[in-house]
Amino acid sequence: EPRAFLLSLSMPRANEAWLEGFSQGLFALAQSHGCELVGGDTTQGPLNISITVMGDVPHGQALLRSGARAGDDIYVSGTVGDARLALEAFRGNLSLPQAVFEACRARMEQPTPRVALGMALRGVASAAADVSDGLLGDLGHILRQSGVGAVLQAEACERLLACHRDMDLSPHWLHTCVLSGGDDYELVFTAPANRRDDVARAALDSDTPVTRIGVVTAGPHLELLDAHQRPVTTRFTSFDHFSSP
């Protein structure tokens, strides 16, 4: 549960108009979660924003990456791929209907923190991570920390893109956005199959839809299956913070 945050901000000069908009957005989100600004620093320099959020969790109930077990279901909250779709439109690689572009842009620029769902999943989910670098990459963190593998259903993953019914995207772009795109800040999590009712209740209580997309396996590999249960051989990569530009 968020409690407080620190803000360290450097900028070339004090731009009052920019600071007003930045502050309004920052404090609107903070206030919606009862999270107070308690310190930090401001200085002159290249624009850089560093925010550290602090919160608390009941002892032993933190959702870690290391608790997934073979047979657990794999879920994703909300929708994923929207932010990557907006990015590709900005890059000129895709042309989107205006309404779709605006919706995807909002998802990229103003993601919804899934705090309520995370707290509702305490004692239900076995492992969890946020989808910041790409679905497959962030699920991969869970699998590695837990020492397990997974089988994902491609059709279920495709439905995670909010506009998948509104556009005729090629399989390449559909899978790239959903499986490799980042900046969605949804939750990917696992839970025992006998806790499906509890997962549904947590989703309802937090007003956050969740989609079951696969199952955890004992083997170390992550496999993606198409509608005919055949392996999808294309490889998808997620964002690498230390890759060369």
C-alpha positions in Angstrom: 0.0 0.0 0.0 1.6 3.3 -1.1 2.4 5.7 1.8 4.8 8.4 0.7 7.3 9.3 -2.0 10.5 11.3 -2.6 11.0 13.5 -5.7 14.5 14.4 -7.0 14.1 16.8 -9.9 16.8 18.6 -12.0 16.0 20.9 -14.9 17.9 23.4 -17.0 15.8 26.3 -15.8 12.7 26.9 -13.7 9.9 26.8 -16.2 6.7 27.7 -14.3 4.3 26.6 -17.0 5.9 23.1 -17.3 6.1 22.8 -13.5 2.5 23.6 -13.1 1.4 20.8 -15.5 3.9 18.4 -14.0 2.8 19.1 -10.5 -0.9 18.8 -11.2 -0.5 15.4 -12.8 1.9 14.2 -10.1 -0.2 15.2 -7.2 -3.5 14.1 -8.7 -2.1 10.5 -9.0 -0.5 10.7 -5.6 -3.6 11.9 -3.9 -5.7 9.2 -5.5 -3.6 6.7 -3.7 -3.2 8.6 -0.4 0.5 8.9 -1.1 2.3 12.1 0.3 5.4 13.8 -0.9 7.8 13.8 2.1 11.1 15.0 0.7 13.6 15.0 -2.1 15.6 17.7 -3.9 15.5 20.1 -6.8 18.6 21.4 -8.7 19.7 22.9 -12.0 20.9 20.5 -14.7 19.6 18.3 -17.5 16.0 17.3 -17.1 15.9 14.3 -14.8 13.0 13.0 -12.7 13.6 10.4 -10.0 10.7 9.3 -7.8 11.0 6.7 -5.0 7.7 5.4 -3.6 7.5 3.8 -0.2 4.7 1.6 1.1 4.0 -1.2 3.5 2.8 -4.8 3.2 1.7 -7.2 5.9 4.5 -9.5 7.1 5.0 -12.5 4.8 2.4 -11.3 2.2 4.6 -9.6 -0.4 4.0 -10.7 -3.9 7.4 -11.9 -5.1 8.7 -13.3 -8.4 9.8 -16.6 -6.8 6.6 -18.3 -5.8 5.2 -19.8 -9.0 4.8 -23.5 -9.1 4.0 -26.1 -11.8 0.3 -26.2 -12.5 -0.4 -22.6 -11.5 -2.5 -20.5 -13.9 -0.9 -17.4 -15.5 -2.9 -14.2 -15.6 -2.5 -10.7 -16.9 -4.5 -7.7 -15.7 -6.1 -5.1 -18.0 -4.8 -4.8 -21.5 -1.2 -4.9 -22.8 0.4 -3.8 -26.1 -1.5 -0.4 -26.3 1.5 1.7 -25.3 3.8 -0.1 -27.9 1.1 0.5 -30.5 1.1 4.2 -29.8 4.9 4.2 -30.0 4.9 2.6 -33.4 2.4 5.2 -34.6 4.7 8.0 -33.3 7.5 6.3 -35.2 5.5 6.3 -38.4 5.5 2.5 -38.6 1.8 2.1 -38.2 -1.2 4.2 -39.2 -4.0 4.1 -36.6 -7.6 5.5 -36.6 -7.7 8.7 -34.6 -9.8 7.2 -31.8 -7.6 4.2 -31.5 -4.4 6.3 -31.4 -5.8 8.6 -28.7 -6.8 5.7 -26.6 -3.4 4.0 -27.0 -1.6 7.3 -26.4 -3.4 7.8 -23.1 -2.4 4.3 -22.0 1.2 5.1 -22.9 1.3 8.5 -21.2 -1.0 7.8 -18.2 -0.9 4.2 -17.2 -3.1 3.0 -14.3 -1.1 1.7 -11.3 -2.7 -1.7 -10.4 -2.4 -1.1 -6.6 -5.9 -2.3 -5.7 -5.5 -5.5 -7.6 -2.1 -6.2 -6.1 -3.4 -5.8 -2.6 -6.5 -7.9 -3.4 -4.2 -10.7 -4.6 -2.4 -11.0 -1.3 -2.7 -14.6 -0.1 -4.1 -15.6 -3.5 -1.4 -15.1 -6.1 1.8 -17.2 -5.9 4.0 -14.8 -7.8 3.7 -11.4 -9.6 5.5 -8.7 -11.5 4.6 -5.6 -13.4 4.6 -5.5 -17.2 7.0 -2.7 -17.8 9.5 -4.1 -20.3 7.3 -6.5 -22.2 5.0 -9.4 -21.3 7.3 -12.3 -22.2 10.3 -10.6 -20.6 8.6 -9.8 -17.3 6.9 -13.2 -17.1 10.4 -14.6 -17.8 11.6 -12.9 -14.6 9.0 -14.9 -12.6 9.9 -18.1 -14.3 13.6 -17.8 -13.7 13.2 -16.7 -10.1 10.8 -19.6 -9.5 12.8 -22.2 -11.5 9.8 -23.2 -13.7 8.6 -22.8 -17.3 5.3 -22.0 -19.0 2.9 -22.7 -21.9 1.0 -19.6 -23.2 -2.0 -19.6 -25.5 -1.4 -17.1 -28.3 -5.1 -16.5 -28.9 -5.6 -15.5 -25.2 -2.6 -13.2 -25.4 -3.9 -11.5 -28.6 -7.1 -10.5 -26.8 -5.0 -8.5 -24.4 -4.7 -5.7 -26.9 -7.6 -3.3 -26.3 -8.2 -2.5 -30.0 -7.7 -6.1 -31.3 -11.3 -6.1 -32.6 -11.1 -2.6 -34.0 -8.1 -3.1 -36.3 -6.9 -5.7 -38.7 -3.3 -5.8 -37.5 -0.9 -8.3 -39.0 0.2 -11.2 -36.7 3.7 -9.6 -36.6 2.5 -6.3 -35.2 -0.1 -7.9 -33.0 2.4 -10.2 -31.3 5.1 -7.6 -31.2 2.9 -5.1 -29.3 1.4 -7.6 -27.0 4.3 -9.9 -26.2 7.3 -7.5 -26.6 5.8 -4.1 -25.9 6.4 -2.4 -22.6 5.2 0.6 -20.5 1.8 -1.0 -19.8 2.4 -1.4 -16.1 -0.2 -4.1 -15.8 0.4 -7.1 -13.5 1.4 -10.6 -14.8 0.8 -13.1 -12.0 0.4 -16.7 -11.2 -2.1 -18.5 -8.9 -3.0 -22.1 -8.1 -5.7 -23.5 -10.3 -7.9 -24.1 -7.3 -7.9 -20.4 -6.5 -9.7 -19.3 -9.7 -12.7 -18.1 -7.8 -10.5 -16.1 -5.5 -8.7 -14.5 -8.5 -12.1 -13.6 -10.0 -13.2 -12.1 -6.7 -10.0 -10.1 -6.4 -10.6 -8.8 -10.0 -14.1 -7.8 -9.1 -13.3 -6.2 -5.8 -10.5 -4.1 -7.4 -12.6 -3.3 -10.6 -9.7 -4.7 -12.7 -10.3 -7.3 -15.4 -7.9 -10.2 -15.6 -7.2 -12.7 -18.4 -5.9 -16.2 -17.9 -3.3 -16.8 -20.7 -1.5 -20.0 -19.8 -0.1 -22.4 -17.2 3.2 -22.8 -15.4 5.1 -26.0 -16.2 7.9 -27.9 -14.5 10.3 -27.6 -17.4 12.5 -24.5 -17.8 11.2 -23.3 -21.1 8.5 -20.8 -22.1 6.4 -22.1 -25.0 3.8 -20.1 -27.0 1.1 -22.2 -28.8 -1.2 -21.1 -31.6 -4.9 -21.9 -32.0 -4.0 -25.4 -33.2 -1.7 -26.0 -30.3 1.4 -25.8 -32.5 4.5 -23.9 -31.2 4.9 -20.3 -32.4 8.5 -20.3 -33.6 9.0 -16.5 -33.9 11.1 -15.2 -31.1 10.1 -12.0 -29.3 12.5 -9.8 -27.3 11.6 -7.4 -24.5 13.3 -4.1 -23.6 16.9 -4.5 -22.4 18.0 -1.6 -20.1 21.7 -2.3 -20.9 21.6 -2.9 -24.6 23.6 -0.7 -26.9 21.6 2.0 -28.7 
